[in-house]
């Protein structure tokens, strides 16, 4: 079976969400294994699969070829896609037995504040030693900075309708909080992927054109 037909792999990994509006919710599990497992179980059936996203994107592409981008967006069936990502800390909270398997991956454990090595084995300095200032200073990071709660999970919600996102994000925060998890303060922000033209890639939240060199997956 081709990977792009998979119902076991999340969407937005092998096939992009291609939604103009997205919101990101960062969570700390606070070592609450039971709550974290309940939260993940509550997402069952709500996480987009690769198969779903591929089929939807194929339909949208055909509509775009026939009607153009604006009308294709209007004619496409509206979808809300969700995906979840886990950090090393989040994984170990859920399954402590994974710690030995993850131990060798320093960058995964230390995150952007940690030192590491490049592809040639050369030492790379952590962000705290690079002299970053103003908003780039790790102390001003929205999440993941020093003296902040560790990020255990990232929930991505993507939609065609920008107005729908605040209510969806609020519901996701409330559901997590009811289970004893902590939505990180300031750890929610939107990302508008607005194409410049029918054949142009979108622009991600750092301002870079996205999808320019996306590798093809069979």
SVG drawing of the C-alpha trace seen along z (x, -y; Angstrom):
<svg xmlns="http://www.w3.org/2000/svg" viewBox="-19 -44 52 46">
<polyline fill="none" stroke="black" stroke-width="0.4" points="0.0,0.0 1.3,-3.5 2.1,-5.6 -0.2,-8.4 -3.1,-6.0 -2.4,-5.4 -5.0,-5.8 -2.4,-5.2 -0.2,-8.3 -1.4,-11.7 -2.2,-14.3 0.2,-17.2 3.2,-14.9 3.2,-13.3 0.4,-15.5 0.0,-19.2 -3.1,-20.6 -3.2,-23.4 -5.5,-25.4 -5.3,-29.2 -5.8,-29.6 -4.2,-27.6 -3.9,-27.9 -1.4,-26.1 -2.0,-25.1 0.9,-24.2 0.3,-22.0 2.2,-21.0 1.2,-17.6 2.7,-18.4 3.7,-14.7 -0.1,-13.9 0.1,-10.6 -3.6,-9.7 -4.8,-13.1 -2.4,-13.1 -3.6,-9.6 -7.2,-10.7 -6.6,-13.8 -5.0,-11.8 -7.8,-9.3 -10.3,-12.1 -8.7,-13.1 -9.4,-9.6 -11.3,-10.1 -10.6,-13.8 -7.1,-13.6 -6.9,-13.9 -5.3,-10.9 -3.0,-11.1 -5.6,-9.3 -8.3,-12.0 -6.0,-14.9 -4.7,-13.5 -8.2,-12.8 -9.4,-16.3 -6.3,-18.0 -6.8,-16.0 -10.5,-17.1 -9.4,-20.7 -6.7,-20.6 -9.2,-19.4 -11.6,-22.2 -8.8,-24.7 -7.9,-23.6 -11.5,-23.9 -12.6,-27.0 -9.5,-28.8 -8.3,-29.2 -11.0,-31.5 -14.0,-29.5 -12.3,-26.2 -12.0,-27.3 -15.7,-28.2 -16.7,-24.9 -14.5,-22.6 -16.1,-20.8 -15.1,-22.8 -12.9,-20.7 -11.3,-21.3 -8.0,-19.3 -6.3,-18.5 -2.9,-17.0 -0.9,-16.4 2.8,-16.4 4.7,-15.2 8.1,-16.3 10.5,-13.9 9.1,-14.9 5.5,-14.3 6.4,-10.9 8.1,-9.9 5.2,-11.1 2.9,-8.9 5.4,-5.9 8.3,-6.1 9.8,-2.9 10.7,-4.9 13.3,-7.0 16.3,-4.6 15.4,-4.5 15.3,-8.3 18.4,-8.9 20.8,-8.9 18.9,-11.8 20.4,-14.8 18.7,-17.4 15.3,-15.8 15.8,-16.0 17.5,-19.4 15.3,-21.3 16.3,-24.7 18.0,-25.8 20.5,-22.9 23.9,-22.7 24.5,-20.1 26.4,-19.1 25.9,-19.8 25.9,-17.3 29.7,-17.3 30.0,-16.6 31.0,-20.2 29.8,-21.7 26.9,-24.2 26.2,-26.7 22.9,-26.9 20.6,-29.8 21.5,-31.3 25.1,-31.8 24.4,-33.3 23.6,-36.8 20.1,-36.9 18.4,-40.1 14.9,-41.6 12.2,-39.1 14.9,-36.6 16.3,-36.5 15.3,-33.1 13.9,-34.9 11.3,-36.5 10.2,-33.3 6.5,-32.6 7.1,-29.0 10.2,-26.8 12.3,-29.5 14.2,-29.3 12.2,-29.2 9.1,-28.2 7.1,-25.0 8.3,-22.4 6.2,-21.8 4.8,-18.3 2.4,-18.5 1.4,-20.7 -2.1,-20.6 -2.6,-22.0 -6.0,-23.1 -6.4,-24.1 -9.5,-25.5 -10.8,-27.3 -12.8,-29.7 -10.7,-32.0 -13.8,-32.9 -14.2,-29.3 -10.8,-29.0 -11.2,-31.0 -14.1,-28.8 -12.2,-25.6 -9.1,-26.7 -11.1,-27.7 -12.8,-24.3 -9.5,-22.5 -8.0,-24.6 -11.0,-23.8 -11.0,-20.1 -7.3,-19.9 -7.7,-21.9 -10.6,-19.7 -8.2,-16.8 -5.6,-18.6 -3.3,-19.6 -2.0,-23.1 -2.4,-25.2 0.7,-27.3 0.2,-31.0 0.8,-32.8 1.3,-29.5 -1.4,-29.8 -1.0,-31.7 -2.4,-31.7 -0.6,-31.2 -2.1,-32.5 -1.0,-30.6 -2.3,-32.9 -1.1,-32.0 0.1,-34.9 -1.2,-33.3 -2.7,-30.1 0.7,-28.4 2.5,-30.1 3.4,-28.3 2.0,-29.7 3.9,-31.7 4.4,-30.2 4.4,-32.1 8.1,-33.0 7.5,-34.7 9.2,-32.1 7.6,-30.7 6.4,-27.2 6.4,-24.0 9.0,-25.2 11.1,-22.0 8.7,-19.6 10.0,-16.0 7.7,-13.7 6.5,-10.6 5.0,-7.7"/>
</svg>
